[in-house]
Amino acid sequence: MLFLFCNFFENKNYDQRSNVFAFYQRDLLLSADELFYLLEQFFPFDMFNLQNSVPRPVKFHFALKHPLKKKKKNNNNNNKMSSRFAGKVAVVTGSTAGIGKAIAHRLAEEGATVVITSRKAESVEKEVKELTSKGRKAVGMASHQGSVADVQKLIDFVISKCGRLDIVVVNAASNVHFGSMMSATEKQWVYFFFFFLVILYFCKIFEVNVKGSFFLVQKAHPHLKKVKGSVVLVSSIGAYESEPTLGIYNASKTALLGLTHGLSKELGRDGIRVNCIAPGLIPTKFSDALVSNKIARDLMVSRTSLNRLGTPEDCAGVVAFLCSEDAAYITGETIAIAGGTRSRL
């Protein structure tokens, strides 16, 4: 026998737009028609005057099974999340460690075929094996982002292996000098400018961080255009507020903010979205010089609202969002991932 207890409560649990009552006992969800059916089995329908007024929600507790089947939980959102990049191909530069690795793993977990690339072939091979051993789709090629010839070879490799290109994440970066700009030696500056004496005297850092980013997007453009793809550049919170020990590096990262705006305007006509992230201090091998310095580390932590440093996974989640259809109307933007650290020029 079915025991039915009715308790009226406020209208806040009733959605008039969908005409659905929410039942929290046993995760039940009943429509208004189902509710009226149950009421009619035990009470005169006019008693509640449900036809002539907006019905008030009724909370039911069932002592025994009722004739309506329990609704199954909807896992469509989880399935959608895990496969939202299915069939898509993503290139992530500098993806054998740190932030780039976390981004590559996140995109692969969500169904993308990921192209691993870094300067060292052994590191690329190791990372590809790690992903494929987990059942992910990945290929790789050693490439130097600062070389236009290497960038072209990388794009040709992607198309020959995967047949398309949907996502480009420009993460690779270089910083050959850590310390005060005033302490830079003549030998270091010769090294800085060796590759760019002819092209506007850019230093080694700008070769990889700015020039390499630009030419990678340029070479990928014809293929991204076909699928209305997405580009994410990886800048730094230092682009907004430079540190004395990272002046040259941070200047290159500030340049990426402008590059993001410029590329978004030009590529937007082809349906390609270009965005940027600006991570705070993330403990990685690349940032070890800062992280291992207790004074510098404590200073960076004190500037955050969350009182902690970030993780590569914090960055990966934002990149996955920017590359997905959930961000279909976002372009030309830079998102700071820095725990509340100041992020305005």
C-alpha positions in Angstrom: 0.0 0.0 0.0 1.2 3.5 -0.8 1.3 6.0 2.0 1.2 9.6 0.9 2.0 12.6 3.1 1.6 16.1 1.8 3.3 19.2 3.2 2.9 22.5 1.5 5.9 24.8 1.3 7.0 28.0 -0.4 6.8 28.5 -4.2 10.5 29.0 -4.6 10.9 25.2 -5.4 8.4 25.4 -8.2 9.6 26.5 -11.7 6.6 27.9 -13.6 8.5 28.1 -16.9 9.2 24.3 -17.0 6.1 23.4 -15.0 8.1 20.9 -13.1 8.1 20.1 -9.4 11.4 19.2 -7.8 11.3 16.3 -5.3 14.3 15.7 -3.2 13.3 12.4 -1.6 15.1 9.7 -3.5 16.1 12.2 -6.3 12.7 12.1 -7.9 11.6 14.6 -10.5 7.9 14.7 -11.4 6.0 16.7 -13.9 2.8 18.6 -13.1 0.7 16.0 -14.9 2.3 13.2 -12.9 1.7 15.2 -9.7 -2.0 15.7 -10.5 -2.4 12.1 -11.3 -1.2 11.1 -7.9 -3.4 13.6 -6.1 -6.5 12.4 -8.0 -5.9 8.9 -6.7 -6.3 9.9 -3.1 -8.1 13.3 -3.0 -10.9 15.0 -4.9 -9.3 17.2 -7.5 -11.3 20.3 -6.7 -10.1 20.1 -3.1 -6.8 21.7 -4.2 -8.3 23.9 -6.9 -5.3 23.1 -9.1 -7.0 23.9 -12.4 -7.9 27.5 -11.6 -4.7 28.7 -9.9 -1.0 28.3 -10.0 -0.4 25.1 -8.1 1.7 25.2 -5.0 4.5 22.7 -4.8 3.9 19.6 -2.7 6.6 17.6 -1.0 6.0 13.8 -0.9 7.5 11.2 1.2 6.9 7.6 0.1 6.8 4.8 2.6 6.6 2.2 -0.1 7.3 2.1 -3.8 5.1 4.3 -6.0 3.9 3.6 -9.5 6.1 6.2 -11.1 9.6 5.1 -12.1 12.6 6.8 -10.5 14.3 9.0 -12.9 18.0 8.3 -13.7 20.6 10.9 -13.1 21.6 12.7 -16.2 25.3 12.2 -17.0 25.2 14.0 -20.4 27.1 17.0 -19.1 30.0 14.7 -17.9 30.0 12.9 -21.2 30.0 16.1 -23.1 32.9 17.4 -21.0 35.0 14.3 -21.6 34.6 14.3 -25.4 34.1 18.0 -26.3 37.3 17.9 -28.3 36.7 14.6 -30.0 37.9 14.6 -33.6 39.9 17.7 -33.1 43.7 18.1 -33.3 45.6 20.4 -30.9 49.2 21.6 -31.1 50.8 22.6 -27.8 54.3 23.9 -27.9 56.6 23.4 -24.9 54.4 20.5 -23.9 56.8 18.1 -22.3 56.8 19.8 -18.9 55.1 22.3 -16.6 52.1 24.3 -17.9 52.3 23.0 -21.4 52.3 19.4 -20.3 49.2 20.0 -18.1 47.4 21.7 -21.0 48.3 18.8 -23.4 47.0 16.2 -20.9 43.8 18.2 -20.3 43.0 18.5 -24.0 43.8 14.8 -24.6 41.6 13.8 -21.7 38.7 15.6 -23.4 39.2 13.8 -26.6 41.6 15.8 -28.7 44.5 14.3 -30.6 47.5 16.2 -29.1 50.7 17.1 -30.9 53.5 17.2 -28.4 56.4 19.5 -29.4 59.6 20.7 -27.7 63.2 21.1 -28.6 64.4 17.8 -27.3 63.3 14.7 -29.2 63.8 12.4 -26.3 61.5 14.5 -24.1 58.8 14.6 -26.9 59.0 10.8 -27.3 58.7 10.2 -23.6 55.6 12.5 -23.3 53.9 10.8 -26.3 54.4 7.4 -24.7 53.0 8.7 -21.4 49.8 9.9 -23.1 49.3 6.9 -25.4 49.9 4.5 -22.5 46.8 6.1 -20.9 44.8 5.5 -24.0 45.1 9.1 -25.2 45.7 10.1 -28.8 49.1 11.8 -29.2 51.9 12.3 -31.7 55.0 14.3 -31.4 57.9 16.1 -33.1 60.9 18.0 -31.9 60.8 21.6 -33.0 62.3 24.9 -32.0 59.6 27.6 -31.9 62.2 30.4 -32.6 63.0 28.9 -36.0 60.5 29.7 -38.8 61.8 26.7 -40.8 61.1 24.4 -37.8 57.6 26.0 -37.3 56.7 25.2 -41.0 58.0 21.7 -40.6 55.9 21.3 -37.5 52.7 22.4 -39.3 53.5 20.1 -42.3 54.0 17.2 -39.9 50.6 17.9 -38.2 48.7 17.9 -41.4 50.5 14.8 -42.8 49.9 12.9 -39.6 46.5 14.2 -38.5 44.9 15.7 -41.6 43.7 18.8 -39.9 44.5 21.4 -37.2 41.9 22.9 -34.8 43.7 24.3 -31.8 47.1 26.0 -31.4 48.4 26.7 -27.9 51.6 28.7 -27.9 53.2 27.9 -24.6 57.0 27.6 -25.3 59.1 30.4 -23.9 62.7 31.3 -23.3 64.5 33.2 -20.7 68.3 33.2 -20.9 68.9 35.9 -18.2 67.6 35.9 -14.6 68.6 38.9 -12.5 68.8 42.6 -12.7 68.9 44.1 -16.2 71.7 46.3 -14.9 73.8 43.2 -14.2 73.5 41.7 -17.7 77.0 41.3 -19.3 78.1 42.2 -22.7 78.5 38.5 -23.5 74.9 37.9 -22.6 73.7 40.7 -24.8 75.7 39.4 -27.7 73.9 36.1 -27.2 70.5 37.9 -26.9 70.9 39.7 -30.2 72.8 37.0 -32.1 69.7 35.8 -34.0 68.0 39.2 -34.5 70.6 41.7 -35.5 68.9 41.9 -38.9 65.3 41.9 -37.7 64.7 44.8 -35.4 67.4 43.8 -33.0 65.2 41.4 -31.1 67.0 39.4 -28.5 66.9 35.6 -28.0 64.0 35.9 -25.6 61.9 37.7 -28.2 62.9 35.2 -30.9 61.0 32.4 -29.1 58.4 34.3 -27.1 57.2 36.8 -29.7 58.5 36.1 -33.1 58.0 32.3 -32.7 54.5 32.8 -31.5 53.6 35.0 -34.4 55.0 32.7 -37.1 53.5 29.6 -35.6 50.0 31.2 -35.8 50.8 32.5 -39.3 51.8 29.0 -40.6 48.8 27.4 -38.9 46.4 30.0 -40.2 45.4 28.3 -43.5 44.5 25.1 -41.6 42.7 26.8 -38.7 40.7 28.8 -41.2 39.1 25.6 -42.6 37.7 24.6 -39.3 37.3 28.0 -37.6 39.8 27.0 -35.0 41.2 28.5 -31.8 44.5 29.9 -30.7 45.7 30.5 -27.1 48.9 32.4 -26.4 50.6 31.9 -23.0 51.8 35.2 -21.5 52.5 35.9 -17.8 51.3 37.9 -14.9 54.6 39.6 -15.3 53.3 41.2 -18.5 51.3 43.6 -16.2 53.8 44.2 -13.4 57.4 43.5 -14.3 59.9 42.2 -11.7 63.4 43.7 -11.5 64.9 40.3 -12.1 62.8 39.5 -15.1 62.6 42.7 -17.0 63.5 41.4 -20.5 61.4 38.3 -20.2 58.4 40.2 -18.9 58.7 42.8 -21.8 58.3 39.9 -24.2 55.2 38.7 -22.4 53.7 42.2 -22.5 54.2 42.0 -26.2 52.0 38.9 -26.4 49.1 40.9 -25.0 49.3 43.2 -28.0 49.8 40.3 -30.4 46.7 38.7 -29.0 44.6 41.8 -29.8 46.1 42.2 -33.2 45.7 38.6 -34.3 42.1 38.4 -32.9 41.1 41.4 -35.1 42.7 40.0 -38.3 41.8 36.3 -37.8 38.3 37.0 -36.5 37.0 37.5 -40.1 38.0 33.8 -40.7 36.1 32.6 -37.6 39.4 32.0 -35.7 39.4 33.0 -32.1 42.6 34.2 -30.4 42.9 34.5 -26.7 45.6 34.6 -24.1 46.3 33.5 -20.5 48.6 35.2 -18.0 49.6 32.7 -15.3 51.0 33.8 -12.0 54.0 32.1 -10.5 53.5 28.4 -11.2 56.0 26.0 -9.6 57.6 24.3 -12.6 61.1 23.5 -13.8 61.0 26.7 -15.9 60.2 28.9 -12.8 62.6 27.1 -10.4 64.9 30.1 -10.1 62.0 32.0 -8.5 60.2 29.2 -6.7 63.4 28.0 -5.0 64.1 31.5 -3.7 62.1 31.8 -0.5 62.0 35.6 -0.5 60.7 35.7 -4.0 58.3 32.9 -3.4 56.8 34.5 -0.3 56.5 37.8 -2.0 54.5 36.3 -4.9 52.3 34.4 -2.5 51.6 37.6 -0.5 50.4 39.3 -3.6 47.6 36.8 -4.2 44.2 36.9 -2.7 44.2 33.1 -2.3 47.5 33.0 -0.4 49.0 30.2 -2.5 50.8 29.6 -5.8 49.0 28.2 -8.8 49.4 24.8 -10.4 49.8 23.8 -14.1 46.3 22.3 -13.9 44.8 25.7 -12.9 46.0 26.9 -16.3 45.0 23.8 -18.2 41.4 24.1 -17.2 41.2 27.7 -18.5 42.9 26.8 -21.8 40.4 24.0 -22.3 37.5 26.4 -21.8 38.9 29.0 -24.2 39.4 26.3 -26.9 35.9 24.9 -26.5 32.5 25.9 -27.8 31.7 27.2 -24.3 33.9 30.2 -25.2 32.6 30.6 -28.8 32.0 34.4 -28.4 35.2 35.2 -26.6 38.2 36.5 -28.5 41.0 39.0 -28.1 40.9 38.5 -24.3 43.6 37.8 -21.7 42.6 35.9 -18.6 44.9 36.2 -15.6 45.3 32.9 -13.7 47.1 34.4 -10.7 45.0 34.0 -7.6 43.9 37.6 -7.5 47.3 39.2 -8.2 47.1 42.6 -9.8 46.5 42.2 -13.6 46.2 45.6 -15.2 48.6 47.6 -17.2 
